[in-house]
Amino acid sequence: MSADKQQINFTIVPDDDSDAPRTYANFCAIAHTPFDVTLTFCEVMPLSQKDVEDAKSDRVVRAPVRAKIVLPMQFVPNLITTLQEHVRALGDAPPATTSGPGKGPVH
């Protein structure tokens, strides 16, 4: 590395102008390898009578997968810390008066 190279620190934030859709999920299955963690987000709906009948034999209900996110293992500790901070902040915050997701970045 040459002496004239400079290190630049920056913050990455989501591009709020993107038209990426929000995807609802109310269940998350987690799997891992030594290299990464996979979060599989599903939407679990109220069970129909057919769902109940189908689940009687093997006791499994299949939920539609809405997204699969694969994270490198080195990212996971920071994600856990950030989620804990957000949960703690939610507990300390007054009840929300507006709807919609927060606008702050997730680190």
C-alpha positions as CSV (number, residue, x, y, z in Angstrom):
1,M,0.0,0.0,0.0
2,S,1.4,3.3,-1.0
3,A,1.8,6.2,1.5
4,D,-0.6,8.4,-0.4
5,K,-3.6,6.1,0.1
6,Q,-6.1,7.5,2.6
7,Q,-8.7,5.6,4.7
8,I,-12.2,6.9,4.4
9,N,-14.9,6.1,7.0
10,F,-18.5,6.1,5.9
11,T,-21.9,4.9,6.9
12,I,-24.1,2.7,4.7
13,V,-27.8,3.5,4.8
14,P,-30.7,2.0,2.9
15,D,-31.7,3.7,-0.4
16,D,-35.2,4.9,0.7
17,D,-35.8,5.9,-2.9
18,S,-35.7,2.3,-4.1
19,D,-39.0,0.7,-5.0
20,A,-38.2,-2.6,-3.3
21,P,-41.4,-4.0,-1.8
22,R,-41.9,-4.6,1.9
23,T,-42.5,-8.3,2.6
24,Y,-44.6,-9.4,5.6
25,A,-43.4,-12.4,7.6
26,N,-44.5,-13.6,11.1
27,F,-42.2,-16.6,11.4
28,C,-38.5,-17.0,11.0
29,A,-36.6,-20.3,10.8
30,I,-32.8,-20.1,11.4
31,A,-30.2,-22.5,10.1
32,H,-26.4,-22.2,10.0
33,T,-23.2,-23.6,8.6
34,P,-19.7,-22.7,9.9
35,F,-19.7,-19.9,7.2
36,D,-23.1,-18.3,7.2
37,V,-26.5,-18.0,8.8
38,T,-29.7,-18.4,6.8
39,L,-32.9,-16.7,7.9
40,T,-36.0,-18.1,6.2
41,F,-38.9,-15.8,6.7
42,C,-42.4,-17.3,6.3
43,E,-46.0,-16.1,6.6
44,V,-48.1,-18.3,8.9
45,M,-51.8,-17.8,8.3
46,P,-54.7,-19.3,10.4
47,L,-54.9,-23.0,9.6
48,S,-57.7,-24.3,7.5
49,Q,-59.4,-27.6,8.3
50,K,-57.4,-29.2,5.5
51,D,-54.2,-27.9,7.0
52,V,-55.1,-29.5,10.4
53,E,-56.0,-32.8,8.7
54,D,-52.8,-32.8,6.7
55,A,-50.7,-32.1,9.8
56,K,-52.2,-34.9,11.9
57,S,-49.9,-37.6,10.6
58,D,-46.5,-35.9,10.6
59,R,-47.4,-32.9,12.9
60,V,-45.9,-30.5,10.4
61,V,-47.5,-27.4,8.9
62,R,-45.8,-25.9,5.9
63,A,-45.7,-22.1,5.8
64,P,-45.1,-20.2,2.5
65,V,-41.5,-18.8,2.3
66,R,-41.5,-15.0,1.7
67,A,-37.7,-14.4,1.8
68,K,-34.4,-16.2,2.4
69,I,-31.6,-14.1,3.7
70,V,-28.0,-15.5,3.9
71,L,-25.6,-13.6,6.2
72,P,-21.9,-14.2,6.5
73,M,-21.1,-15.5,10.0
74,Q,-18.9,-12.5,10.8
75,F,-22.0,-10.2,10.4
76,V,-24.1,-12.1,12.9
77,P,-22.8,-10.7,16.3
78,N,-23.3,-7.1,15.1
79,L,-26.8,-8.0,13.9
80,I,-27.7,-9.6,17.3
81,T,-26.3,-6.5,19.1
82,T,-28.3,-4.1,16.9
83,L,-31.5,-6.1,17.3
84,Q,-31.1,-6.1,21.1
85,E,-30.6,-2.3,21.0
86,H,-33.8,-1.8,19.0
87,V,-35.8,-4.1,21.3
88,R,-34.5,-2.2,24.3
89,A,-35.4,1.1,22.6
90,L,-38.9,-0.1,21.9
91,G,-39.4,-1.0,25.5
92,D,-38.2,2.5,26.6
93,A,-40.2,4.4,23.9
94,P,-43.7,5.8,24.4
95,P,-46.4,4.2,22.3
96,A,-46.1,5.0,18.6
97,T,-48.5,7.6,17.2
98,T,-47.8,7.0,13.5
99,S,-47.8,3.8,11.5
100,G,-45.0,2.5,9.2
101,P,-41.5,1.3,9.6
102,G,-38.8,3.4,11.3
103,K,-36.5,5.4,9.0
104,G,-33.3,4.8,10.9
105,P,-30.5,2.6,9.5
106,V,-29.9,-0.9,10.8
107,H,-26.2,-1.3,11.5
